[in-house]
């Protein structure tokens, strides 16, 4: 889902992420041939590529060390949906996404499969609300998870305040610390 990461590397994920995502939308097999048409993809008409950019996070912002993220598989697509209210945009994300997250001090890396799906509402205030199914990469500076980078898997929501505070909620949310994996 998707886009790259929720956070510094996360406006990208927030803009697209997580990576990634839309409840109730099925993904097509990777071998499916794309339908013809200017906005058609293997997922059907109206889906547009939503590529993730590489990103860097300085030491202390998410992990104790500097981190680099780079998509090594990026087949994420997005689709604009009718807005649920005035001053709100709604976008669905889905598709395969694997981000190589590297400790820039040691070279240790972890290939995070963050191929979840999400339905993302973005408000005029800058706040976001994600409904997520499956794994997405979440960068937390402030929120209900400790500062860090996580692959969060399961069925859950992510609320992002206009100031960037993230609240991951849901009985099926399973966070996995990427900082710990590459320390």
N, C-alpha and C positions, 0 to 999 in steps of 0.2 A: 504494500500500500504505500499511503505513501508519500510522499516524495521522499527525499533523502532522510531527514531526521527532524523530529519536532524539536526545535531549539535553534541555535545559531546555524547549525547544519539543519535547522529545523524550520526555518521559514520555508525552506525548500520542501520539507516533508509536510509542513502545514499547508503550503501552497498546493502540494500535490498529494504522500504518506500515507502511507504510511500506506504510503507507502503503501495509494495502495488499495482503494477500498470502497465497497458498497454493500450493505446488508441486503440479502435477497437477490443479488445479481450473480449469476453463474458465470464462471470463466470458461472459455472455449479451450479445447485441447490445443497444445502448442503446435501440433502438426496441421491444424486446420488452415486451409487456404483463405487468404483475405478476400472478402467480397469486393466487387468492383465499385468504384465511386470515390470521389475526392475526400470524403470523411469516413470511409468505411475501413474497418480493421478486421482482424480475425474474430473480434468480439461482436461485430455487427455494425450497422451504420450508426453514425453519430458519435462514435468513440474516437478520440484523438490521442496520439502519443503524448505522454506526460513524462519526458525524460528527467532523470535526476542528475544534478551536477556534482562533481567532486567537491569536498568540503574539508576544512581544517578547523579544529577547536584548540585554543591555547590551553596549556597546563593550568589546572585549577578551575577551569570553567565547567567541565563535566567530569573528567577524570583527573587524577593527580599529575598526569603527564600529558603532553600534547598528543592529539589524535588526528588521524587523517581518515576520511571515508571516501570510497570510490566505488561506484556501481560496477560490478563485473557481469551481471545479468540485469537487463533493464527492459522489460516488455510491458511496463505500466501504461495504461490508457486511462483517460478520464472522459467524463460526459457531463455537460451542464444539464441540470434538471430544473423544472419549474421552481421558482423561489417559494418557500413556505410562508413568507411574510415580506412586507416592504423592508427594504434595506438589508436583506439577507440574500446571499447567493448560496446555492446548493450544488455540490459537485460529487459525483460518484467516481471512485478509483478502484481499479482492479488490475491484476496481471502479476507476472513473475518479477521479483526484484531481489537480488542478492547484493549486499553491500559489503565490501572488504573494509573492515575497520582495523586500522594499524596504529600501534603504539609507536610514535615517531622517535622515541628515545631508544627503544630496543629492537624495533622491527617486528616484534610479535604481532600477529594479526589473527582475526577471526572473520570468517565469511558468514555473515548474518543473513539468513533467509527471512526476508521481511515481505513475503508475498501475500499479505492479508488483503482484505477488501474494506473499503470505508465509504461512508456517506458523510460528507463534511459540509457543515453550515458555517459560513463566514459572515459575521455581523459588521455593520458600518463602524462600530466602536473598535474593531480590530479583534474582538473575541471570536473564538472558534468553538464548535462543538462537533466532536467526531463520534460516530457510531461505528464500531470496528468489529470485524470478525476475522480472526487469524492474526498472524504476527506483523507488527510494525515496529520500527525503530523510533524510540522516544528519547530525546535529550532533555534532561531535567536540570534546571538551575534552581528553581523554587517550585515546590509542590508537595503532594502527599507522598511521593517517593523521595528518597535521599538524592542529593546532587549526583548525577551520573548519566550514563548511556545505557539504555535497556532495550532488549527485544521483549516486548509485551505481547503475549499470545492469549488466545481465548476469545470470549465474547464480552465486550466491555465498552465503556465510553471514555473519552478524553475531553475534558473541558479546559480550554486555554483562555485565561483572562486577557484583557487588553495589555496588561503589563508582562505577560508571558508565563504567569504561574500556571502549572499544569496539575490537574486532578484526574487521576486514573481511577475509575470506579467500576465495580461489577464483581459479582461473586466468582466469575470464571476468568478473571484477569490474572495472568501468570507472568510476572516480570523476571527477566534473567539479566544480570549485570554483565555488560560487555566490558566495562572497566576491569572487573575481576578476572575475566577470561584472558585479557591481554596484558595484565600487570606483570 
